[in-house]
């Protein structure tokens, strides 16, 4: 083995070691954050933690039932708003790639995706809160739905672009109209990729605090009214972590662990769904 071959092997080995080191450096902060939150929050979680609302200052105990229910309601309504619009928008962009409307719509989505969440919260405040005279859960859902749209549209568009044109051609050759080709052939073939985009969008907004500060605002009580302020996990964590009371700090750590587990679960489901869809292709 001559010197040149040894040099190339050493260079390849060094580059591989550098890649592994940098990959580990990316994973290490995440593991440190996970370990710290689990250590701080696991001891605070029990049955009462899930079934009770926060107690007043000075009383022992309390839970996050209002925040859990509020997050579920707000995110669910945001999904009901964003998913149909996002999927239909993604279908349009994938089927009309060369039209001017598709170009400007895609550009608008890219800009919307880069807008800070707090700016979206301010816009939702002037659109929903001020005209209707108060904070509400529905205004928070609208703000989160706006944030979900770019992710759902783009994931749907890119998923459907990967499907072979022969699927459309075969369906058209059988005499199927355009809307049936889309709904019966194209969308079912790409459903796994579309679902993964939806789950990713939900995970994206599940931990957002800034938009909800201007819209849902928070509520110390258990509320299901969509036209009144409503608590959520990110709001509870923000308010209680910045308070001077140790009991509230404990609730914030426990809520942080629950929110982190929720987001991790959604991301894992997204990865599994995406992998299965790629295998099917």
N, C-alpha and C positions, 0 to 999 in steps of 0.2 A: 504494500500500500504506500503510494507516494505521498509527498508532503501536501500536494494540492487536495487530494482526496481526504486526508486527515483534517485539513483546514475546513473543508466543506462540511464534514461530519461534525466537527466541533462547533462550527457556526450554527448548524441546524439544531444541535443539542442545546446550545446556549439560548437560541431564540425560543425553543420549546420551553425551557426552564423559565425564561422571562414571561412568556405567555401564561404559564401556570401560576407564577407569582402574582401577576397583575390580576388574573381571574380570582385568586384567593383574596387579594386586597379589595376587590369589589364585593366579595361575599362577606368578608369579616365584619364590616360595619353593620350589615343586616343581622348577622348572628349576635353581635353585641347588643343591638337594640332589642332583639327578640328575648335574649336572656335577661336583660335588665327589666323589661316590662313584665315578663312571666314571673320573675322573682318578686317584683313589687306588687303585682296584682293578684297572683294565685291565692294568696292567703285571705284576700278580701271577698272571695266568691263563695257563696253558699245559697241555699234555697231562698232565704229572705232577700238576698241581694237581687234576685230576679223577680220577686213577687211584690215587693214593697216600693213605695215612692220615697224620695229623700226625706229624712226627718229634719225638723228645725234645728238650728244651732244649739248645741248643748245636750241633745238627746242622742243616746247610743243607738246604733243600728241604721236602718234605712236601706233603700235599694234604688234600682234604676229602672223600675217597671215603666214609668212614664216615658223615659228616654228610649227604651227598647220599642215600645208600641209606637211612639212618635216617629222614630227612624223607619220602622216598617211601613207605616202609612205614607210618609212623605216620599220615600224612595219608590214605593209601589205606584203611587199616582204619577210620579215623574216618569216611570217606565211606561205606564199606560199612555202617556202623552207622547213620549219620544220614540218608542219602538215602532208604531205604525208609520209615523212620518219619516223616521230614519230609514226603515226598510224600503218603503216606497221610493224615497229619494235615491237610495242606493241602486234600486232597480232601474230607475230612469237614467242615472248617470252611466250605468253599465251598458244600457241598450242604446243610448244616444251619445256616444263618446265624442263625436265630431261636431255636435251642434254648439252654437254660441251660448245658448242657455246653460248647457252642461258645463261649458268652460267657466262662465261667470259663477255658476253655482258651486263648482269645485273650488274656485278661488275664494269665494265667500266662506266656505267651510274651513279652508286652511287658516283664514284670518280669524274666524270664530274660535277655532281650536287653540289659537295662541293668545286669546284675550284672558287676562288674569281673572280668577274666580271672583275676586272682590269687586271688580268692575261689573261683572254680570249681576252680582248681588245689588249693586247700586241701581243698575238699569231696572231690575225687577222691582226694586223699591219704588221707583217713580212710575212704573207701569202698573203695578198691582197694589202696593200698600197705600200710597197716597190717594189714588182715586177712590178706593173702597174704604178709606178711613181707619185702617188698622192693620196690624200684623196678622198673618194667617198661615195655616199649613199649606193651603193651595198655592199661595204666592211662593213659598219655599219650593214646592214641587215644580212650579214653572221655571224657577231659576235653575234647578238641577236638570230639568228636561233640556233646557238650552245647552247645558254643558254636555249632556249625553249625545246630542244630535250628531256632532262631527264624527265621533267614534263609531256610532252605529252606521251612519251613511257610508263612511269610508270602508269599514269592514265588509259591509254588504256589497259595495261596488267591487272591491278587489276580489272578493270570493267569487262573484258571478263572472268576473273577467277571466278567471282561471278555467272555467268550464269550456269544453271544446265546442266549437260552432256546429259540429255535426249533430249535437243534441237538438239544437233549434231547427236545423235543416231537416232532420228526420221527422220532427213533430209537424213542421209546415208541410212536408211531403204527404203526410197522412190527412191533411185538410183541416188541421186544428187552427182556430182563430188565434190572434196574437195574445189575447188576455189569458186564454187557456194554456198556451205554450208557456207563458211566464209562471202561472199559478200551479200548473200540474206537472211541469217538467223542470223548468229552470230553478225555481225556488226550492222544490223538494231535493234536488240534487246538491244544492249548496246550503241546505238548512243547518248543517253542523257548523259551518263557518259563520253563518249569520248568528246563530245562537252564541257562539264564542264571542263575537263582537258585542252582543247585547250584555252578556255576563261581564265582559271587560268594562263596558260603559257603566254598569251598576257599581262595580268595584271602584271605578274612578270617582264617582260622586258620593259613595257611601261615607267617606271620611271628610267631606267638605264642610268647613265651618263658616267661612266668610260669607257665602251667599245667604246662609240661614240666619246670620246675625242681622241682616237687613230685611228679612222676610218673615220667617217663622218665629224668630226672636227668642223662643223658649217659654216653658211653662212649668212651675214647680208641682203642678197637680196632674193627675191622669186625665187627659182630654182626648176625645175622638172627634171633636168638631173641626171641620175643615176651614171654617171661617174665623177661627180664633187662634191665638198663639199656641204653638205646640213644641214640646221639648224633643230633642234628638240627642243621640250619643255624642256627636262632635261638639254640640253646644254645651252639653253637660260637662264634658271633659274640659273645655275651655274655661267655663265659668268657675268650676270647682277647683281646677288646678291653680288658678290665679287668686283663689281666696286665702285668707289667713288662718283657716280652720283645718286642723289635722284630720278630723272626721270626713270632711269634704275631700281632702286630698286622697284618703283611702278609697272613696267612691270613684274619684277620677282615675286612679290606677286600675281599679277593677273594670271600669268601663273601657279604659284603654285596651286592656287585654281582650275583652269581648269584641271590640271593634277591630282589633288587629287580627283576631282569629277569623272573623267574618270576611275581611278583605283577603286574607291568605287563602281561605277556602274557595272564594270566588275565583281567585287567580289560578289555583290548582285545577279547578273544574274547567276553566278556560283552556289551560294547557292540555289537559286530557282530551277535551273535545276537539281542539285544533289538531292534535296528533292523530286522532282517529279519522278525522276528515281527510288529512293528507295521505293516510294509508289507503283509504277508500279510493282516492284519486289515482 
